[in-house]
């Protein structure tokens, strides 16, 4: 085996280089200059993103590592989302009780991103599992980052226990695959699939492990408590970046590896999609705590994302990646507003706290409104087009009943998103949240998110490029 071929893993190696540079800076930078870590991390990750924008196909180590052009695009999207999260974290990391741990936060985040890169480009179940664990274990540390404040330590414990059991179940399924076929390479497994009982059980176990990561019903019970207890910037990262990598990897494995067993997993996935969207919507209507509200909103959004996986076609892959781009900018806009209000009001997170927000902070109110309209799928915002494309992909594959139920649920979701908008614009409040000014990093982040919400639906060439790239995903 020629180990010099590892040099062809450009995206992973460049990200590891960023990780090492930040690690060295954290070790040797004087205390009075440690604030520079925030800026340098964003700049380095931006350079890494720009230098790896060209999609290419790389197959290494006998197919264990397989990075397709679509995988390269997905990695770039995850990196862009991570940069936005870093910018959102700026004000939080200036807080006195966490500012001495700034380097640790960036190191942990970059560690999870490296794991997601390996998940997206895995061509072998063991590499996939290693990437999954590399993305999950540092995430537990990030969730428990505010261990002396709120419920952060409890949230971290719940997450790591859920991750532990889901990984064990998944690994059990992988062992069944190896026991019945004798290989773990994605390209070799389909030839040995015969639809036997043990292989069906292996499929169920493997999908169950991924369903925990995606917060699909009935594997979603950890989500609300974890989202509530984690620092808001970590919650934002968990809700979009982690979910995007898991959704992409799920589609690749189900279609490329278990494609001959579509009749087995399609019905299972259709039932889970309906349950996820419906239960996520129903529970979101009951929430007044905004981070718990966004937890159930993200559960519902995961169901919509899985519609693209259910389609199992290049159109489905293009719509999944497009949905993730739109979801990242819309969801991060919401979490950016939540983080801003939380930081400047010392922890106000209830919906009633937002009553009359338009009177004192009209710009933040408009950002939140546009983001919620996009998440609800209201035209002409980008969220409408992302939902349309996943609906179209699933409908063209024959799942019209699932699409119809998802459409009905879209109306329900509009109701609970409008509750927040009503609070900000209509509900009177004699003492609304005072006017405040965000830092430059947060303002840039929110500006980019709003631009994405407004422009991604109008610039149709974005979906066209993704469709062309997804032909051989």
JOLIN-V649049 format. One record per run of one state. SS is the DSSP state (helix for helix, strand for strand, loop for the rest). FROM is the first residue (numbers start at 0). TO is the last residue. If there is no record, write none. Layout:
SS	FROM	TO
SS	FROM	TO
This chain:
loop	0	1
helix	2	7
loop	8	8
helix	9	27
loop	28	29
helix	30	32
loop	33	34
helix	35	50
loop	51	56
strand	57	59
helix	60	62
loop	63	63
strand	64	66
loop	67	67
helix	68	92
loop	93	97
helix	98	120
strand	121	121
loop	122	122
strand	123	123
helix	124	142
loop	143	150
helix	151	180
loop	181	183
strand	184	184
helix	185	191
loop	192	195
helix	196	213
loop	214	221
helix	222	228
loop	229	230
helix	231	256
loop	257	257
helix	258	283
loop	284	287
strand	288	288
helix	289	310
loop	311	312
helix	313	344
loop	345	348
strand	349	349
helix	350	353
loop	354	355
helix	356	359
loop	360	360
helix	361	375
loop	376	380
helix	381	395
loop	396	398
helix	399	424
loop	425	438
helix	439	454
loop	455	459
helix	460	471
loop	472	472
